Amino acid sequence: MTSADCLNAGWTAAQRARRRGNKDAISQVERLMAELPPHCVLITVMDGHPATLAWLGAVGSHRTVPLGVEHFGQTGTIADLYRHYGISAGAIVTAVEGLSPGRPLHNRGRIL
């Protein structure tokens, strides 16, 4: 997604339109997520504050695990910062693995 703000504004506008009687109002994010089963868990990743995307779970009543940067001011390489803030590829895989039992996604340090 290129703009969390625009996506949220469209969803809010569709909700408002439905409250005002337009039963056919639907937002782009609702179209995108329409076929996700209710048991799906969303993992949102943002190199900004995790609350920026946490609202996505409310669109279809999905459990949401928002990952992002909660404290600002650190310096380092992008890889170091992503690791520090828990938004590196490895941290994302770890978050996914913690959601359900089954075959691990890691294999000798590689992501499968």
C-alpha positions in Angstrom: 0.0 0.0 0.0 1.3 3.4 -0.8 -0.7 5.5 1.6 -2.2 4.2 4.9 -3.8 7.6 5.3 -5.7 7.4 2.0 -6.7 3.8 2.6 -8.0 4.6 6.0 -9.8 7.7 4.7 -11.6 5.6 2.1 -12.6 3.0 4.7 -13.9 5.7 7.0 -15.8 7.4 4.2 -17.5 4.1 3.2 -18.5 3.5 6.8 -20.0 6.9 7.0 -21.9 6.4 3.8 -23.3 3.1 5.0 -24.5 4.8 8.3 -26.2 7.4 6.1 -28.1 4.7 4.2 -25.9 3.9 1.2 -25.8 0.1 1.7 -23.6 -0.4 -1.4 -20.7 1.8 -0.2 -17.5 -0.2 -0.1 -13.9 0.9 0.3 -10.8 -0.3 -1.6 -9.4 -1.9 1.6 -12.7 -3.8 2.1 -12.4 -5.1 -1.5 -8.8 -6.1 -1.0 -9.6 -8.0 2.2 -13.0 -9.4 1.2 -11.9 -12.9 0.7 -9.8 -13.3 3.7 -11.3 -16.0 6.0 -12.2 -14.8 9.5 -9.5 -16.9 11.1 -6.6 -15.2 9.3 -4.2 -13.2 11.4 -2.8 -10.0 9.8 0.8 -9.1 10.5 1.4 -5.4 9.5 4.9 -4.1 9.1 5.8 -0.5 9.0 9.1 1.4 9.4 7.0 3.9 11.3 4.7 3.5 14.3 2.9 0.2 14.3 -0.4 1.9 15.2 -0.4 3.3 11.6 -1.5 0.0 10.2 -3.1 -1.7 13.3 -6.6 -0.5 12.2 -6.5 -2.9 9.3 -7.7 -5.7 11.6 -10.9 -3.8 12.2 -11.8 -3.9 8.5 -12.7 -7.6 8.6 -12.5 -8.3 12.4 -9.2 -10.0 12.0 -6.7 -10.5 14.8 -3.7 -8.2 14.1 -0.1 -8.2 15.0 1.3 -4.7 14.3 5.1 -4.5 14.0 6.9 -1.2 13.7 9.1 1.5 15.3 7.7 2.5 18.7 10.7 4.6 19.9 12.6 7.0 17.7 16.2 8.4 17.8 18.3 5.3 17.2 21.1 5.4 14.6 22.6 2.7 12.6 22.4 0.9 9.3 18.9 0.0 8.0 19.6 -3.7 8.7 20.7 -2.9 12.3 17.7 -0.6 12.9 15.2 -3.1 11.4 16.7 -5.8 13.7 16.6 -3.5 16.7 12.9 -2.6 16.1 11.8 -6.1 15.3 10.9 -5.5 11.6 13.7 -7.4 9.9 12.8 -10.4 7.7 13.8 -12.7 10.6 11.7 -10.8 13.1 8.7 -11.1 10.8 9.2 -14.8 10.3 9.5 -15.2 14.1 6.2 -13.3 14.5 4.5 -15.6 12.0 5.9 -18.8 13.6 4.6 -17.7 16.9 1.0 -17.6 15.6 0.4 -21.3 15.0 2.0 -24.7 15.4 3.3 -26.5 12.4 6.3 -26.8 10.2 8.9 -24.0 11.0 9.6 -21.5 8.3 13.3 -21.3 9.2 15.8 -23.8 7.9 19.5 -23.4 8.9 19.2 -19.6 9.0 17.4 -19.3 5.6 13.8 -18.3 5.2 11.9 -20.9 3.2 
